[in-house]
Amino acid sequence: MLDNGAGIIISSLVGVFAAGVGYLLQRKDTQHEGMITDLYRKHEEDSAKLQHLELKVAAEYHDKREIEGIVRALKEFLNEKFANLEASINGRRSMDRHEL
C-alpha cells in the first residue's frame, strides 16, 4: 500500500484538482448569470417594443370596408381629374384646328 507521504500528496492533488474544477464551475456560473441577465433584459425590451407596436397597429387599423371606401373615393377623384384633363386637351385641339 501507499506510505503516509504518498497518500498526503495524492490527497493534496485531488483537493487541488477539486478546487480548480470548483473555481472553473463558479466562473462559468458567473458568465451564465450575466448572459441570463442580458437575455432577460433583452426580452423585457422586446416585450415593451411589441406592446408599443401592438398599440400603434391597433390605432392605425382600418377595416376592409373603410379601405375600399378610400380606394373608391380616390378612383372617382382620379377619374374626374383625368376626364377634366381629357376635356381640356380636346378643347385645345379643337381650338388649334379652328386657327389653322
N, C-alpha and C positions, 0 to 999 in steps of 0.2 A: 504494500500500500504506500501511499504518499507520506512523506515525512511532514512534520508540522510546518516547515518553512514553505514547502511547495503548495500546501493547502492554503496558506495565507496568500501566497502570490496568485493562485487561481481564484480565490475568493475576491481578492482586490481587483483582478482583471474583470471578473464577472460584474462586480459592483461598478467599475468604471464604464464598462460596456452598457450596463443598465442605465446609468446616469446619462451617458451620451444619447442613448435611444430616447430616454425621457426628455432630454433637452431638445432633441430634434422634433419630437412629437409636440412639445409645447410651442416651439417656433411655428410649426405647421398649423397648430390650432390658432395661434395669433394671426397668421396670414389669412386663414379661412374666416376668422371672425371679422377681419377688415373687409374681406371680399363679400361676406354676407351682409355686412352693414352697408357697403356701397350698393349692393344689389337691392337691398330693401329701400334705400334712399332713391335709387333709380325707379323702382316700382312705384313709390309714392309720387314721384314727379310725373311718370307716365300716366298714373291714375288721375292725377289732377288735370293733366292735359286732355285726357279722354273725357273727363267730366265737362271741361270747358268746351270742347269740340261738340259734345252732345247737346249742350245748351245752345251753341251757335247754330247747329244744324236745325234744331227744333225751332229756333227763332226765324230762320231763313227758309223754312219748309213751305213749299207751295204744292197743293194737291193737283192732280191731273186736270180737273175741270178748270181750275184757275189758270194753269199754264196754257191750256187750249184756248181759253178766252183771250189771253195776252197775245198768243200767236195769231189768232183770228183778227184781233184788232190791228196788229202790225201788218198783216197781209192786206187788210182793207185799206189801211193808210198808204202802203206802198202802191197798191193798185190805183188808188186815187191820184197819187203823185205821178205815176207813170202815164196815166190817162191824160193828166194835165200837160205833161211834157210832150206826149204824142200830139195832142191838140195844138200845142204851141208850135211844134215843128211843122205840122201840116199847115197851119195858118201862115207860117213864114214862107213855106214852099209856094203856097198859092199866091202870096204877095209877090214873091220873086218871079213867078210866071207872068203875072199881070204887068210887071215892069218891063219884061222883055218884049 
